[in-house]
Structure formats: C-alpha cells, structure tokens
C-alpha cells in the first residue's frame, strides 16, 4: 500500500514582515524562540500566521510578541478556547533582553518581528531593533531598488 508523503515547504520561512523592512531602518537583529501552544503549532504548519502589525515589548524582565495573529484551525482547537491575538512569550537570554531594553529607552527605537521560520522542529522569530524611516528615506530606498533592477536587466540583456 502506497503511503502519502507530506509536502515540505521549500524553505524554512513561515511568515515575513515586508512592511517592517520598508518602514524602518534595521539596527540589530536577534533570534528568539516562541512559547506556543499545540493548536498554534498546527496553525503555523498550515501557514495561518500574520506578523505584519506585530511588535515586541518588555514587561517584568520578559520579552513578549504582541499583535501577531495566528488563525486557529477548526479541527485543531475543538477543546480549547483559542485566542488568535494573545501575547506570546519570546525566549531570549537575559543579556539580550537587557541590551534590547537599553536600546528601547532611546527615543525613536522600537522592536519588531521580521520573520518566523523553522529551525529543526522549532519555530523561531527574528526580531530587530529598528528606527523609523522618514518619507525621503523610503523614496531613496525605492529608487535604489529600481536602479538595481535596471542594472540586472542591462547585464542580462548584454550577456544574452
């Protein structure tokens, strides 16, 4: 009897926060684990997660991911009252939390998630210390991106 193979995702990336890269200057990145419940893992495996509006805060010496939306699966959360927008604890070393806390005390700094991804069988969150971009910075970023695309076209057309 033939067994059905589960299709694995091509990369370990679960969700990206593209808006964060557009809205902010990224100063420093950290890798954090996330404390999740069983229904959340099942939903994440199905790709039912969104971190666009999420941010990280520090309360009582612990780091929390706030406003990340994990849509509960009907089949996975039958016996549990699922909260899709609950705060989830980020697992970091105390030194890393202290470093982030010191940076967040400066004006204009915040902490946002950039990506969720698989590392072995664990879900990891890439968080970053960021500062907001001004409108002219966003325009310059877009201009650079367009110029790089143009250069690639020229090189491709010349080589081909």
Buried (B, 14 or more C-beta within 10 A) or exposed (E): EEEEEEEEEEEBEBBBBEEBBEBBBEEEEBBBBBEBBEBBBBBBBEEBBBBBEBBBBBEEEEBBBBBBBBBBBEEBBEEEEBEBEBBBBBBBEEEBBEBBEEBBEEEEBBBBBBBBBBEEEEBBBBBBBBBEBEEEEEEEBEEEEEEEEEEEEEEEEEEE
